[in-house]
Amino acid sequence: MENEDKASGGKAQDKNELLRRILRQMQGNLKTALDLLEDGAPASRIVPLLTMPEPKTPAGGRTVEGSFDGQRMVGDDGETYPVPQNYASKSKLVSGDRLKLIITSSGNFIFKQVGPTERDRQIGTLAMDPATRQYVVTVGDKRWKVLTASVTYFRGEPGEETVILIPKDRPSAWAAVENIVHKTVGLANRGEK
């Protein structure tokens, strides 16, 4: 009898935790929807946040949704989750992109982009901030941090022209590298004769 009470108490606790997670997700979606609405976003971008079906979770795992901040995913549950730089670079994630994280029963993190934010393309110059040793791209008097993995993937060097993606409707300290235009020292470097 005592074991039954413990088991039913555990089930109630699990249900309460599930309900808590669902309510936190709904709260996060509503906050995001309100922020977008206040920023003048069209209804076509807001309605999906209010009608997202509950994501399917693999047995023994869990799913968290959130927004990319340039380096990490800030979950609707209030926690931050590290996003691998290679994934963020390859996917050209921009601050504000909606992500889904599946945490498997073995502890693996699987990210999926579920809602890209609108992007603006800028062309600037790649530089290295001497104080932080962080790559940045400057466009006029503005500058954005970029992931090291993006720069190394494109074999970028300070001073090279860099095409970046930034959020169209919000300020961001981070940008995604779309491409780097390499300096050439002559036709031989491009393989031409």
N, C-alpha and C positions, 0 to 999 in steps of 0.2 A: 504494500500500500504506500509506504514511504517513497519507494522508487517511482511509483506512478505520479505522486505529487511533484517530485523533482522533475520528471519528464514533462508533465503538463506545464509546469512553471517555466521550463526551458523553451517549450514551444511558444508560450505566450510572450516570453522575452524576445525570441526570434521574430515573431510577428510584429512586436512593437518596434524592434530595430528596423525591420523592412519598411514599416509605415513611416518611421522617422526619416529613412533614406529617401523614400518617395516624396515626402513633404519637403525635404531639403532641395530635392531636384526641382520640384514644382516652384518653390520659392526662388531658386536661382534662375529658372526659365522666366518667371514673371519679372524679376529684377532686370534681366537682360532685355526682355520685351519692352519694359518701361523706359529703359535707357535708350534703346533704339528709337522708340516713339518720340521721346523728348528731343532726340538728335535729328528728327525729321525723316527717319527711314520709312520707305514705303511699306504698306501693310503686307505685301508679298514676302517681305523678309521677317516680319513679326509673327504672322499666323503660324508658321511651322514650329516655332518655339512653344506655342501653346497647345499644339496638337501632336507632339512627338509621342509615338508609342513607346512603352517601356521596352528598353533593349533586352534582347535575350542574353542570358548569362550562361556560360558553360557550367556543367555540374560541378559544384564545389568552389566555383569562382565568384567574382562579383564584377559589376560594371559601374563606372563612374563617368559622368559627362562633365565637361568644363570648357574653359576658354584658354587659348594659348596666349601667354604674355610676352613672348619673344624668346624665352628660354624654357619655361615650364608650363604645365597645365595647371590652372587654378580650378580645382573641382567645385562643382555645385555644392559639395559637402563641406567646403571651406578649407580643405587640405590642398597642398601643392604637390605635384607629381613631376619628377624629372622626365623630360622628353629627350630621347637620344638626339644629339646634334645631327647625326647622319640622317635620321628620319626627318627631322625638321628641315634640314637643308635640301634633301631630295624632294620633299613634298612642297618646298617653298612656302612653309607656313608663315603667316603674317599675324601679328598681334590682333586678337579678336576672333580668330578662327575657332570654331567649335570643334572639340575633339571628343571622342569616346575612348575610354580606357577600359580594356578588359584585363582584370587581374586574375590569372588562372589559379587553379588550386595548388599548382606547384610554385606560385609566386612570380611567374613571368608577366611582364607588362606588354600588352598589345594595343597600340594606338591606331585609331582610324579617324580621319578627318570627316566630320559629318555636316559641317556648315561653314563653308568659306565666307569670309567677310569680303566686301567689295574692296578692290585694290586700285592703287594709283601707281603708275610706273614713273620712275625718276632716273635720270642719268647723272652720276656724280663721280667723284674721285676717291679711290681707296686710299686710306691712310692708317697709320698705327698710332694710337694715342700713347705718347711716351710715358705718361703718368700711370696708366692702367695696363699697358701692353695689350690693349683690346683693339681689334680692327674696327674701323669706323668708315663710313662713306659720307662725304660732305657734298652738299648741293647748295651753292651760294653760301648763306650764313647758317644753314641748318646742317645738322649731322645726326646720323643714326648708327647705332652699334649693329654689327653683323656677326653671325656665328663664325668662329674660326674654321669649323668643318666646311662651311661654304667656300671660304676663301682658299683653303688648301685643295678642295675638290677642283676648283677652277684654276689652280696654280697662280693665284693673284699675287701681285706685288704692289706695295705702296706707290701711288702716282698713276696707277692704271685706271682707265675709264671703267666704271662699274654700273651696271643696270640693276636697280633695286626695286622691290615691291614694298609699298607701305599701305597701311589702312587708309581707305579713301575718306572715311567719315569720323575719324578720331585721331588724336595725337598719339604718337608712339615713340619710345626711345629706341626701338628695334626695327630693323628692316630685313627682308629676305633678299638674298642675292639671286638674281635671275641669270646674270651672265657677266663676264669680265672680258673687256676688249684689251688684248695684250698689245703692249708696245712692240714694234718691230724695228729691227736695226738694218733692214735691207731685205731684198727678195729671198735671199738664201734661207732666212729664218722661217719663211712660210712654205718652204719646199718647192718654190717656183724656180725656174731657170731662166 
